[in-house]
Amino acid sequence: MLFDPRIRAALARFTRGDDTGGLETAAALRAAARGLERLQSRATGNRGLSPGALDILIRLSENEDGISIKDLARSTGVSSRNVTGLVDTLEAGALAARIPAPHDRRSVLVRITPSGMAWLDEFRQPTQAAMAALFRGFTPAETTLLRHLCLRVTENQQQLTRYLGEQT
């Protein structure tokens, strides 16, 4: 029921009869990720933010003193250039502000504004309701296991990316 038999048959032809479990799992994970991205884009887009900007805003909400662009980039796994663009968007919406770094006058930190905190507060309840609907029927143990497995896939992907980068 949860996997299209035509895709399974195509994968079996592709692997020439070898195990298709990894490919099927990757396809299912891709489909779930795309669906989640569409849901998140719809929710944040209706409120004027991209999923990436939302991620930055959430991270900023946990640090009153501010965070450097470099640290935001490292924690989100995207480039500093990308984070700079996201911070520009947040700043244009008065949701975040750049402030001078107290320890280095040449550096700046990014801090969430009161408007940013209010935006997150308004976004919280509909997001929690959507996540409850998305994971309806899952036990707490299943959601914990799914999270753990996804993080393992992410870790393996990062290791593979580093390995492939070393090969070029």
C-alpha positions in Angstrom: 0.0 0.0 0.0 2.8 2.5 0.9 5.0 1.8 -2.2 4.0 1.8 -5.9 4.7 -1.7 -7.3 5.6 -0.1 -10.7 8.5 1.8 -9.0 9.5 -1.4 -7.3 9.6 -3.2 -10.6 11.6 -0.4 -12.3 14.1 -0.5 -9.5 14.4 -4.3 -9.8 15.1 -3.9 -13.5 17.6 -1.2 -12.7 19.5 -3.3 -10.1 19.2 -6.4 -12.4 17.6 -8.4 -9.7 19.8 -7.3 -6.8 18.3 -6.0 -3.5 16.3 -2.9 -4.0 15.8 -2.1 -0.3 18.2 0.8 -0.2 16.9 2.4 -3.4 13.3 1.9 -2.2 14.1 3.5 1.1 15.9 6.4 -0.5 12.9 7.0 -2.8 10.5 6.9 0.1 12.7 9.2 2.1 12.8 11.6 -0.8 9.0 11.5 -1.2 8.5 12.2 2.5 11.1 15.0 2.5 9.5 16.6 -0.6 6.1 16.4 1.0 7.4 17.9 4.2 9.1 20.7 2.3 5.9 21.5 0.4 3.9 21.6 3.7 6.5 23.8 5.3 6.8 26.1 2.3 3.0 26.5 2.2 2.9 27.3 6.0 5.8 29.7 6.0 5.1 31.2 2.6 1.6 32.2 3.7 3.4 34.1 6.5 6.1 35.6 4.2 9.1 33.4 5.2 10.9 30.6 3.5 11.6 27.4 5.4 15.3 28.4 5.5 14.5 31.8 7.0 12.2 30.0 9.6 15.1 27.7 10.5 17.3 30.7 11.1 14.6 32.5 13.1 14.1 29.5 15.4 17.9 29.2 16.0 18.0 32.9 16.8 15.2 32.6 19.3 17.4 30.3 21.5 20.2 32.9 21.9 19.4 36.3 23.3 22.9 37.6 22.8 23.0 36.9 19.0 24.8 34.5 16.8 27.4 35.1 14.1 26.6 34.4 10.4 29.4 31.8 10.4 27.9 30.0 13.4 24.4 30.1 11.9 25.8 28.7 8.6 27.6 25.9 10.5 24.5 25.0 12.5 22.2 24.9 9.5 24.6 23.2 7.1 24.4 25.9 4.5 26.8 28.5 3.2 27.5 31.8 4.9 26.3 33.5 1.7 23.0 31.7 1.9 22.6 32.6 5.6 23.4 36.3 4.8 20.5 36.3 2.3 18.2 34.7 4.8 19.2 37.2 7.5 18.6 40.1 5.0 15.1 38.8 4.5 14.5 38.5 8.3 16.0 42.0 8.8 13.7 43.4 6.1 10.7 42.0 7.9 12.0 43.4 11.3 12.2 39.9 12.6 16.0 40.0 13.2 18.7 42.6 13.5 22.4 42.7 13.1 24.2 44.1 16.1 27.9 44.8 16.7 29.8 41.9 18.3 30.9 42.9 21.8 34.2 41.1 21.6 35.2 42.2 18.1 34.1 45.6 16.6 34.7 44.3 13.1 32.2 41.5 13.5 28.4 41.5 13.7 26.0 39.1 15.4 22.4 38.5 14.4 19.7 38.7 17.1 16.0 38.0 17.0 13.8 41.1 17.5 10.6 41.3 19.7 8.7 41.2 16.4 10.5 38.0 15.5 9.6 36.4 18.8 5.9 37.4 18.3 6.0 35.9 14.8 7.3 32.6 16.1 4.6 32.7 18.9 1.9 33.1 16.3 3.4 30.4 14.1 3.9 27.8 16.9 0.3 26.6 17.4 -0.6 25.9 13.7 2.8 24.2 13.3 2.3 21.9 16.3 -1.2 21.0 14.9 0.2 20.2 11.5 2.9 18.0 13.0 0.4 16.2 15.1 -1.6 15.5 11.9 1.4 14.5 10.0 2.5 11.9 12.6 -1.1 10.8 13.5 -1.1 7.1 14.3 2.6 7.0 15.2 3.5 6.0 18.7 6.1 8.2 20.6 8.6 5.3 20.2 8.0 5.3 16.4 8.6 9.0 16.1 11.7 8.7 18.2 13.0 5.8 16.0 12.1 7.7 12.8 14.0 10.8 14.0 17.0 8.6 15.0 17.0 6.8 11.6 16.8 10.1 9.7 19.7 11.5 11.7 21.7 8.4 10.9 21.0 8.8 7.2 22.0 12.5 7.5 25.3 11.6 9.2 26.1 8.9 6.6 25.3 11.4 3.8 27.7 13.9 5.4 30.4 11.3 5.7 29.9 10.2 2.1 30.0 13.8 0.9 33.2 14.4 2.7 34.7 11.2 1.3 33.6 12.1 -2.3 35.1 15.6 -1.8 38.4 14.0 -0.8 38.4 11.9 -4.0 38.2 14.9 -6.3 
